[in-house]
Amino acid sequence: MKSFDDYLKENYTQAEIDLINQRALQKANSYMEFKNSIAYALKNYMEEKHIGFSEIKKELGTSDSQTSRILKGDTNFTAKTIFKIAEVIGKSPRIIFE
């Protein structure tokens, strides 16, 4: 069985492969920035309100592990989760396509 890299090499030039890899990296970085911005907003709220892990977990209605992943930006945020976080921190989520 051939690997994905073999497939790319057989069907694309090295310049095209480099462009594909560059675009994939840009998308991954944008996604990480997005997730980290949500985590940062929640952590900032916690600091401002002097509340800890247990209280924010209760406000979000999430488990220990899910709360931990949210605070690390290490989760696939659903729209429902984003809106719940926004509700808890008293903000309106906005998505801007640039």
Buried (B, 14 or more C-beta within 10 A) or exposed (E): EEEEEEEBEEEEEEEEBEEEEEEEEEEEEEEEEEBEEBBEBBBEBBEEBEEEEEEBBEBBEBEEEBBBBBBEBEBEBEEEBBEBBBEBBEEEEEEEEE
